[in-house]
Amino acid sequence: MNFFEIINKCLAELNYKQASDFSELIKNEHKKLQNIINVLNKEVCSSERWNFLQRKTQLVLPKNTGEIENPISGRIEAIIIDGEKYNYHDDFESFFVNAQPSNTYSFYEDKILFPIFNQDKNVEILYYTNNFAKDFENLEKLNLEYGTDQSLIPDLFAEPILVYGACMRLKGNPQHIRFNYWLSMYKEALTNMKSRISNTVDYAPKIKMHRK
């Protein structure tokens, strides 16, 4: 379900007039709804280590340098060099005097710091992307922007999570006649997503609510 379809679903839930084209979404309520959907999409995607956001890349660390530009837009899960996992070390200054603990890396400005090697090294980085949407060509992007854009949340869960969650946020009033319905549908969809796309049976679903 794309961004335009999600917005129209929200408008239907709110008993507002639906749009026939994305270009018609120019009212203040339309803009608020678009912003809320994007905020909600980011919050849900950032809340867990979702397998649909897992990515992997490989870089070359040149010999005698000890640093590379950080190409990752997201949260690094693991860095592996020569089959060894490297752990994050927060004392970046120790890397400038080559006094860091073994098998560690750190950050300084926009660079990833490593021990200095006397030969080029292949660096494998496992991470969770911060691009939570994609365009009609499946190119990943940060925000839902155009009508044809889609969330990276799997389709089965994107509609109930974003539609019911956005309606609940837009109204923001627990006394609203449909608020409890939206809340229950949102929570059910999020719980189902956590249980059905988890990579392990030991994963225990939890609900994190953010109200404004």
Backbone hydrogen bonds, N-H to C=O, Kabsch-Sander energy under -0.5 kcal/mol:
donor,donor_aa,acceptor,acceptor_aa,energy
3,F,149,D,-2.8
4,F,147,G,-2.1
6,I,2,N,-2.3
7,I,3,F,-2.4
8,N,4,F,-2.3
9,K,5,E,-2.1
10,C,6,I,-2.1
11,L,7,I,-2.5
12,A,8,N,-2.2
13,E,9,K,-2.2
14,L,10,C,-2.1
15,N,12,A,-1.2
16,Y,11,L,-3.2
24,E,21,D,-1.9
25,L,22,F,-1.6
26,I,24,E,-2.0
31,K,27,K,-2.2
32,K,28,N,-2.6
33,L,29,E,-2.3
34,Q,30,H,-2.3
35,N,31,K,-2.2
36,I,32,K,-2.7
37,I,33,L,-2.5
38,N,34,Q,-1.9
39,V,35,N,-2.5
40,L,36,I,-2.8
41,N,37,I,-2.5
42,K,38,N,-2.3
43,E,39,V,-2.4
44,V,40,L,-2.6
45,C,41,N,-2.2
46,S,42,K,-2.3
47,S,43,E,-0.8
47,S,44,V,-0.7
48,E,44,V,-0.5
50,W,48,E,-1.5
53,L,50,W,-1.4
54,Q,51,N,-1.0
55,R,127,Y,-3.1
57,T,125,I,-2.2
59,L,123,V,-2.8
61,L,59,L,-0.5
61,L,121,K,-3.4
64,N,117,F,-3.4
65,T,62,P,-1.1
66,G,62,P,-0.7
68,I,112,I,-1.7
70,N,110,D,-3.2
74,G,72,I,-0.9
75,R,128,Y,-2.4
76,I,74,G,-0.6
77,E,126,L,-3.0
78,A,126,L,-2.0
79,I,86,Y,-0.7
80,I,124,E,-2.7
81,I,84,E,-2.5
82,D,122,N,-0.6
84,E,81,I,-2.2
86,Y,79,I,-3.4
87,N,103,N,-2.6
89,H,105,Y,-2.8
92,F,90,D,-1.7
94,S,91,D,-1.0
95,F,92,F,-1.2
96,F,92,F,-0.6
96,F,93,E,-1.0
97,V,93,E,-0.6
97,V,94,S,-0.5
98,N,95,F,-0.6
99,A,94,S,-3.4
100,Q,94,S,-0.5
104,T,101,P,-0.5
105,Y,87,N,-2.0
106,S,113,L,-1.6
108,Y,111,K,-2.1
111,K,108,Y,-2.0
112,I,68,I,-2.9
113,L,106,S,-3.1
113,L,111,K,-0.5
114,F,66,G,-3.1
117,F,115,P,-0.5
121,K,61,L,-2.3
123,V,59,L,-3.4
123,V,121,K,-0.5
124,E,80,I,-2.6
124,E,122,N,-0.5
125,I,57,T,-3.0
125,I,123,V,-0.5
126,L,78,A,-2.9
127,Y,55,R,-2.4
128,Y,75,R,-2.6
129,T,53,L,-2.4
129,T,127,Y,-0.5
130,N,73,S,-3.2
132,F,130,N,-0.9
132,F,142,L,-0.7
133,A,141,K,-2.3
134,K,150,Q,-2.4
135,D,139,L,-2.1
138,N,135,D,-2.2
140,E,138,N,-0.5
141,K,133,A,-2.8
145,E,143,N,-0.6
149,D,146,Y,-1.6
150,Q,134,K,-2.8
151,S,1,M,-0.5
152,L,132,F,-2.3
157,F,154,P,-1.9
158,A,154,P,-2.3
159,E,155,D,-1.1
161,I,157,F,-2.2
162,L,158,A,-2.6
163,V,159,E,-2.6
164,Y,160,P,-1.3
165,G,160,P,-0.6
165,G,161,I,-1.2
166,A,162,L,-1.8
167,C,163,V,-2.3
168,M,164,Y,-2.1
169,R,165,G,-2.1
170,L,166,A,-2.9
171,K,167,C,-2.1
172,G,168,M,-2.5
176,H,173,N,-2.4
179,F,176,H,-1.5
180,N,176,H,-0.5
182,W,178,R,-2.5
183,L,179,F,-2.8
184,S,180,N,-2.4
185,M,181,Y,-2.3
186,Y,182,W,-2.4
187,K,183,L,-2.5
188,E,184,S,-2.3
189,A,185,M,-2.2
190,L,186,Y,-2.3
191,T,187,K,-2.4
192,N,188,E,-2.5
193,M,189,A,-2.2
194,K,190,L,-2.2
195,S,191,T,-2.2
196,R,192,N,-2.5
197,I,193,M,-1.9
203,Y,200,T,-1.3
208,K,206,K,-0.5
209,M,207,I,-0.5
